[in-house]
């Protein structure tokens, strides 16, 4: 079992629908850590939903608020579920990595579509002319760049993904 004090925070990144929030809560329970969902922090900071931010001010505004929230985040021994667009901010990701292990919950585009359905209602930070497939491709390289560990989610339920994260963290720690 991974000793949480060895890993500081556990930071989950990935596309909407990859299980960051659900798996994050499972990991927090198993490791005896607190859980932080940065999407909720963004909504609290802005006083409105992610979708309202995108609708009223555009996707760039959501990314700016997200970066500010992440840069202000000063927590220890937490599982942190980030928004799908956190990886667009190098300063924010560098901040998260200073005291955390970043885990990319990797699912294929087809599974993203199956899980999130009508993505126009999810507060997803994307250009108005950008398809979900284009967004997926653009983000995949960013997720891969920032990840310390990548865990495949396809064909696994949330419990199995949490098991895989813990196993991969142990292997990463032993390297």
N, C-alpha and C positions, 0 to 999 in steps of 0.2 A: 504494500500500500504506500502511496506517495505521502510523505510527511508534508502537510501544508506549509509548515514553517520554512521548508526548504525551497518552496516554489513561490513564496509571496502570494501574489494574486494569480488567479487563473482567468485569462481573458479569452472569451469566445468570440470568434469572428465568423462570418459566412452570410450567405444570401438570406433574405426573408424566407421563412419556411424551413430553414436548415435545422431548427430545433434549439437555437441558442438559449431561449428563455426556458423552455421545458427541460432540456438537458442540464442547463445551468442550475436550476433548482435541485434536480436530482444529485448533481455533483456536490452542491453546497451541503445538502443533507448528509451525503455519504462521508464527506471530508470534515464535517463539523465547522463549516465556514459560513459567513454571511453571504447574501446574494444581492447584487446590484444590477438592475436593468436600466441601462443608460437611456433607452427610449422613454422610460417613465420620467427620468431626470430631465430630459429635454422638454417633455410636455409640461412638467412642473415649472421649469424655468420660463417657458414661453407662455404659460397659462392657456394653452390650447393643444389640440391633438396634432400629431405629425401631419396628418392629411390636411388639416386647416392651415398649417404653416405653408405647406407646398401649394395649396390652392390660392392662398392670399398673397404670399410673398415669393413663391417660386422655390425650386429645389436648391438653389444656391444659398438661400436664407436658412434652410434646414441644415445644410452642411456647415454653415458658419456657427449656428447655435450649437450643433453637435460638437464641433471642434472646441468651442468655449467650455462646454460642459465637461468634455473629456480632459481638457487641460487643467480644469479646476478640481478634478477628481483626485482626492488624496485619501486613499483607503489602503488597509493592509489585511491580508488573509481573507480575501473575498473572491467569490466567483463573479466575474463581471460579464454580463451579456451586453455586447455592443450593438448599435444599429448597423444595418448592412452597409452603410456608407462611411463608417468610421475610418476605413482604410484609405480614403481620399486625403486625409490629413496626416502628412508625415510628422508634424510636431506632436499631434495627439497620439499617434501610434508609438512614437519614440518614448513619449511620457508613459504610456501603458506598459511598454516593454522594460522600463527601468526597474520595475518591481513586479514583474509578472511574466508568466509563460503564456504565449499566445497560441491558441488552438483553433485551427480552421476546420469547421464542420462542413465538409465537402459533400454536396449532393448534386446530381446532374440537373440540367435545365428542366427536363421533363418532370422531375419530382418537385422542383420549385413551382412549376405551373400547376401541378396537381394539388399541391398543398396550399398555395395562396389564392388560387382562383382569380378573381377580378383584381389584378394588381393596382388598378387605378384607385382603389379604395384603401390601400394599405399604407399610405404616407411614404411611398418609396421615392427616394431621392434620385431622380433621373431627368435627363433633358426631355422636353415635351415631344421631340421628334424621335426619341430613342426607343427601340423595341426592347422587350424583356430579354430577347436573345443577345442583342448588342450589349445591353447592360451586364448580362451574365458574363459574357466574354471579357469585357473591360474589367470587371471586378475580379474575375478568377485570377488574373495575373497579380493583382494587388493583394488578394488574400494569400496567394502562394508566396509572395515576396515577404510579407510580414509574419507568416506563421513559423513558429518553432516546431510545431507538431501539426500534421494533417490527419484527420480522421474521416474515413468514408462513412457516409450515413445511409447509402442506398442498400436496401434489403435488410435493414436493421430497425428495430423499434427503438424508442427513446432510451429504454433501460439498457439495451445492447450497445447503443452509441455511448452512453455514460460508461459502461464497462470498457469499451474500446478506448475511450479517452484516458481512463485511469491506467490501463495497460500500456498505452503508448507513452504516457507521461513517465511511467516507471522506466520504460526502455530509454526514453530521452534522458532521464536523470542519470541512468547508468552508463551513458556514453562517455 
